[in-house]
Amino acid sequence: MLSRFFKPLKVRTILFISLSNIGDVILTFPVFDALCEAYPDALFAVVVSPKAKFFFEGNPRVKKVYILEKQAGIRAKVRWLADLRREKFDLVVDMRNSMLPFMVRSRRRTYPVFSGERTGHMRDRHLRRLRTVLKDIPLARDRHVLHSVKGEEESALALLKGIRGFVLVAPGAADARKQWTPDGFAQVVRYLINEVNVPVVIAGDRKDAKSAELVLKDISSGVLDLCGKTSLKELAYVVSKARLAVVNDSGVMHLASYLDIPTVALFGPTDPDLYGPWGKNSRWLRSPSGRMADLSPRMVVDAVSGELT
């Protein structure tokens, strides 16, 4: 009943409260997209972590980005909240399940998710958060978060050096327990270069550079290593040009899913039913023991081969 009452209201300002880790933030992108299409004239303020602010900065639909610094002192947090409270929002949509929507001025807000609703993939859980403010929650037709990626095209293309039809390999992950072995990735890279003659681009942030170095220690050609050499937006553009992504459970995996790039995702301790790839042409492999080292390179090569043929 609430959603039917809410829909006709004029919604000009929306506060969108996202999450912290890169992968978790990307999982909230479909919610932002749905709101953009449900309320095409609305402008957004976004609450997000420092590491993910670049996704929203420069977006014409985003009026202001509020950086949530968890380590900030109490005075800084009070000033931050006071700045937020000066605004008046027509709608507050909270992905954090926090009390923040009740601490700012708003006409309507989403409500905390109860335990009975915590089922299914995390992307779908986030979308269900809109039930109290939207009658229907279809997947958006367009992607609105990465609108500003267009400004990164030139620099990303320069980094790619004209390589086309490549397979993106991302050997890193935020948690070491989610990282498959460098030797396993190296076997996949050799297969791609030597047996199917497909160029490979290695991607990730600066922390992943060491993993990339280990993967490539005995491979001298056919690979472009971009680990630590791209901004987040440049990385998104590089991912968007891939023929296939071979990844751990990571932010790069979720980027590939959001961009609907065919994906082979590798899992160990985490549950792919909750956090697995969600693009149309994707599959995941999981070590039965939960240890990434036990995942067979032959299985991964076969999965990659299946996606390429």
C-alpha positions as CSV (number, residue, x, y, z in Angstrom):
1,M,0.0,0.0,0.0
2,L,2.9,2.3,0.9
3,S,4.5,1.8,-2.5
4,R,1.3,2.7,-4.4
5,F,1.0,5.9,-2.3
6,F,4.6,6.8,-2.9
7,K,4.9,6.3,-6.6
8,P,2.9,9.5,-7.7
9,L,4.9,11.8,-5.4
10,K,7.4,14.2,-6.9
11,V,10.9,12.8,-6.3
12,R,13.5,15.4,-7.0
13,T,16.2,14.5,-4.5
14,I,17.4,11.0,-3.5
15,L,20.0,10.0,-0.9
16,F,21.6,6.7,-1.9
17,I,23.6,5.1,0.9
18,S,26.0,2.5,-0.6
19,L,28.5,0.2,1.0
20,S,32.3,0.2,1.6
21,N,34.3,-2.5,-0.3
22,I,34.5,-2.2,-4.0
23,G,32.8,-5.5,-4.8
24,D,30.0,-4.7,-2.3
25,V,29.5,-1.3,-3.8
26,I,29.2,-2.7,-7.3
27,L,26.5,-5.1,-6.1
28,T,24.4,-2.0,-5.3
29,F,24.7,-0.5,-8.8
30,P,21.5,-2.2,-10.0
31,V,19.6,-0.4,-7.3
32,F,21.0,3.0,-8.3
33,D,20.1,2.2,-12.0
34,A,16.6,1.2,-11.0
35,L,16.1,4.5,-9.1
36,C,17.5,6.5,-12.1
37,E,14.9,5.0,-14.4
38,A,12.0,5.1,-11.9
39,Y,12.7,8.8,-11.2
40,P,14.4,10.2,-14.3
41,D,14.3,13.8,-13.1
42,A,15.7,13.2,-9.7
43,L,19.2,14.1,-8.6
44,F,21.2,12.0,-6.1
45,A,23.4,12.5,-3.1
46,V,25.5,9.4,-2.5
47,V,27.1,8.1,0.7
48,V,30.0,5.8,-0.1
49,S,33.5,4.8,1.1
50,P,36.6,6.7,0.0
51,K,37.8,3.8,-2.1
52,A,34.6,3.7,-4.2
53,K,33.9,7.4,-4.5
54,F,35.4,7.5,-8.0
55,F,32.5,5.5,-9.4
56,F,30.0,8.3,-8.6
57,E,32.1,11.4,-9.0
58,G,31.5,13.2,-12.3
59,N,28.1,11.5,-12.8
60,P,25.5,14.1,-14.0
61,R,22.8,12.4,-11.9
62,V,24.9,12.8,-8.7
63,K,24.8,16.3,-7.1
64,K,27.1,15.5,-4.2
65,V,29.2,12.6,-2.9
66,Y,29.4,12.2,0.9
67,I,32.6,10.2,1.9
68,L,31.9,7.9,4.8
69,E,35.2,7.7,6.8
70,K,34.8,4.9,9.3
71,Q,38.0,5.9,11.1
72,A,37.1,9.5,11.5
73,G,36.9,11.0,15.0
74,I,33.7,11.7,16.8
75,R,33.8,15.5,16.0
76,A,34.4,14.9,12.3
77,K,31.5,12.4,12.2
78,V,29.2,14.9,13.9
79,R,30.1,17.6,11.4
80,W,29.6,15.1,8.6
81,L,26.1,14.2,9.8
82,A,25.3,17.8,10.3
83,D,26.1,18.5,6.7
84,L,23.9,15.7,5.6
85,R,21.1,16.8,7.8
86,R,21.0,20.3,6.2
87,E,19.7,18.6,3.1
88,K,16.1,17.6,2.7
89,F,15.5,14.5,0.6
90,D,12.4,13.2,-1.0
91,L,13.7,9.6,-0.7
92,V,16.5,7.9,1.2
93,V,17.6,4.4,0.0
94,D,19.9,2.6,2.4
95,M,22.0,-0.4,1.5
96,R,23.7,-0.5,4.9
97,N,20.7,-1.5,6.9
98,S,21.7,1.3,9.2
99,M,19.9,4.0,11.3
100,L,21.2,6.8,9.0
101,P,17.9,7.2,7.1
102,F,16.3,8.1,10.4
103,M,18.9,10.7,11.2
104,V,18.4,12.8,8.1
105,R,15.4,14.8,6.9
106,S,13.4,12.8,4.3
107,R,9.8,12.4,3.1
108,R,10.2,8.6,2.5
109,R,12.9,6.1,3.3
110,T,13.5,2.4,2.9
111,Y,13.4,0.3,6.0
112,P,15.8,-2.2,7.5
113,V,15.7,-5.7,6.0
114,F,14.4,-8.4,8.4
115,S,16.1,-11.8,8.7
116,G,13.4,-13.6,6.7
117,E,14.3,-11.5,3.7
118,R,18.0,-12.4,3.7
119,T,17.9,-15.0,1.0
120,G,19.1,-15.2,-2.6
121,H,22.0,-13.4,-4.3
122,M,23.2,-10.2,-2.8
123,R,22.2,-8.2,-5.9
124,D,18.6,-9.4,-5.6
125,R,18.6,-8.7,-1.8
126,H,19.6,-5.1,-2.5
127,L,16.9,-4.7,-5.1
128,R,14.3,-6.0,-2.7
129,R,15.2,-3.2,-0.4
130,L,13.1,-1.0,-2.8
131,R,9.9,-2.8,-2.1
132,T,8.7,-0.2,0.4
133,V,9.1,2.6,-2.1
134,L,8.5,1.1,-5.5
135,K,5.6,-1.1,-6.6
136,D,7.6,-2.9,-9.3
137,I,11.4,-3.4,-9.3
138,P,12.5,-4.5,-12.8
139,L,16.1,-4.6,-13.7
140,A,17.1,-1.3,-15.4
141,R,17.5,-1.1,-19.1
142,D,20.6,1.0,-19.0
143,R,23.7,1.4,-16.7
144,H,23.8,4.7,-15.0
145,V,26.6,4.4,-12.5
146,L,29.4,4.3,-15.0
147,H,28.1,7.1,-17.1
148,S,31.4,9.1,-16.5
149,V,33.5,6.1,-17.7
150,K,33.3,7.7,-21.1
151,G,35.8,10.3,-19.9
152,E,38.3,7.6,-19.3
153,E,38.1,6.0,-22.7
154,E,41.0,7.7,-24.2
155,S,43.5,6.9,-21.5
156,A,42.3,3.3,-21.2
157,L,42.6,2.8,-24.9
158,A,46.1,4.1,-24.8
159,L,46.9,1.6,-22.0
160,L,45.4,-1.2,-24.1
161,K,47.8,-0.4,-27.0
162,G,45.3,-1.5,-29.6
163,I,44.7,-5.0,-28.2
164,R,41.3,-6.4,-29.1
165,G,39.4,-9.6,-28.4
166,F,41.4,-10.2,-25.3
167,V,40.7,-12.4,-22.2
168,L,40.9,-10.4,-19.0
169,V,42.7,-12.3,-16.1
170,A,42.4,-10.9,-12.6
171,P,44.5,-13.0,-10.1
172,G,43.9,-10.8,-7.1
173,A,41.2,-10.5,-4.4
174,A,40.8,-8.5,-1.3
175,D,41.2,-11.6,0.9
176,A,44.1,-13.9,0.3
177,R,41.8,-16.9,1.0
178,K,39.9,-16.0,-2.2
179,Q,42.9,-16.0,-4.4
180,W,43.6,-19.0,-6.7
181,T,47.3,-20.0,-7.1
182,P,49.6,-18.0,-9.4
183,D,50.6,-21.3,-11.0
184,G,47.0,-22.1,-11.8
185,F,46.5,-18.7,-13.4
186,A,49.8,-19.2,-15.3
187,Q,48.5,-22.4,-16.8
188,V,45.3,-20.7,-18.0
189,V,47.4,-17.9,-19.5
190,R,49.6,-20.3,-21.3
191,Y,46.6,-22.1,-22.7
192,L,45.1,-18.9,-24.0
193,I,48.3,-17.7,-25.6
194,N,49.7,-21.0,-26.9
195,E,46.7,-23.1,-27.8
196,V,44.0,-20.7,-28.8
197,N,46.1,-17.7,-29.7
198,V,44.1,-15.2,-27.7
199,P,45.8,-12.1,-26.2
200,V,45.6,-11.7,-22.4
201,V,45.3,-8.6,-20.2
202,I,46.1,-8.9,-16.5
203,A,44.1,-6.5,-14.4
204,G,43.8,-5.4,-10.8
205,D,44.9,-2.7,-8.3
206,R,48.3,-2.1,-6.9
207,K,47.9,-4.7,-4.3
208,D,47.4,-7.3,-7.0
209,A,50.7,-6.4,-8.8
210,K,52.7,-9.0,-6.9
211,S,50.2,-11.7,-7.8
212,A,50.4,-10.7,-11.4
213,E,54.2,-10.8,-11.2
214,L,54.1,-14.4,-9.9
215,V,51.7,-15.4,-12.7
216,L,53.9,-14.0,-15.4
217,K,57.3,-14.9,-14.1
218,D,57.9,-17.5,-16.8
219,I,55.7,-15.9,-19.5
220,S,57.4,-13.4,-21.7
221,S,55.0,-12.5,-24.5
222,G,51.3,-12.4,-25.4
223,V,50.3,-10.6,-22.1
224,L,49.7,-7.0,-21.2
225,D,50.0,-6.4,-17.5
226,L,47.8,-3.5,-16.3
227,C,47.8,-4.3,-12.6
228,G,48.0,-1.1,-10.6
229,K,48.2,1.0,-13.8
230,T,44.5,2.0,-14.1
231,S,42.1,4.1,-12.2
232,L,38.8,2.4,-11.2
233,K,37.0,4.0,-14.1
234,E,39.8,3.1,-16.6
235,L,39.6,-0.5,-15.2
236,A,35.9,-0.5,-15.8
237,Y,36.5,0.5,-19.4
238,V,39.1,-2.2,-19.9
239,V,36.8,-4.8,-18.4
240,S,34.0,-3.6,-20.8
241,K,36.2,-4.5,-23.8
242,A,37.1,-8.0,-22.7
243,R,35.9,-11.1,-24.6
244,L,36.0,-13.1,-21.4
245,A,37.0,-12.5,-17.7
246,V,38.7,-15.1,-15.6
247,V,38.6,-13.9,-12.1
248,N,38.6,-14.7,-8.4
249,D,35.7,-13.7,-6.2
250,S,36.6,-10.0,-6.4
251,G,35.7,-6.5,-7.3
252,V,36.8,-7.2,-10.9
253,M,34.4,-10.1,-11.0
254,H,31.5,-7.9,-10.0
255,L,32.5,-5.2,-12.5
256,A,32.4,-7.9,-15.3
257,S,29.0,-9.0,-14.0
258,Y,27.6,-5.5,-14.0
259,L,29.0,-4.9,-17.5
260,D,27.6,-8.3,-18.7
261,I,31.0,-9.6,-19.7
262,P,31.2,-13.5,-20.0
263,T,32.9,-14.7,-16.8
264,V,34.6,-17.7,-15.3
265,A,34.7,-17.0,-11.6
266,L,36.8,-19.1,-9.1
267,F,35.5,-19.6,-5.6
268,G,36.9,-21.2,-2.4
269,P,35.6,-20.2,1.0
270,T,32.7,-17.9,-0.1
271,D,29.3,-18.9,-1.3
272,P,28.8,-18.3,-5.1
273,D,25.0,-18.5,-4.6
274,L,25.3,-15.3,-2.6
275,Y,28.3,-13.5,-4.3
276,G,28.8,-15.3,-7.6
277,P,28.9,-13.7,-11.0
278,W,25.5,-12.4,-12.2
279,G,26.0,-11.6,-15.9
280,K,24.1,-13.5,-18.5
281,N,27.0,-15.6,-19.8
282,S,28.9,-16.6,-16.7
283,R,29.8,-19.6,-14.7
284,W,31.6,-20.3,-11.4
285,L,33.8,-23.1,-10.2
286,R,34.3,-23.8,-6.5
287,S,36.8,-25.9,-4.7
288,P,35.0,-28.7,-2.8
289,S,37.3,-28.2,0.2
290,G,36.9,-24.5,0.3
291,R,40.7,-24.1,-0.3
292,M,41.5,-22.3,-3.5
293,A,44.7,-24.3,-3.9
294,D,42.6,-27.4,-4.4
295,L,40.9,-26.0,-7.5
296,S,42.1,-28.0,-10.5
297,P,43.8,-26.0,-13.4
298,R,42.3,-28.5,-15.8
299,M,38.8,-27.7,-14.7
300,V,39.4,-24.0,-15.1
301,V,41.0,-24.4,-18.6
302,D,38.0,-26.6,-19.6
303,A,35.6,-23.9,-18.4
304,V,37.5,-21.2,-20.2
305,S,37.5,-23.3,-23.4
306,G,33.8,-23.8,-23.1
307,E,33.2,-20.0,-23.0
308,L,35.5,-19.3,-25.9
309,T,33.9,-21.9,-28.3
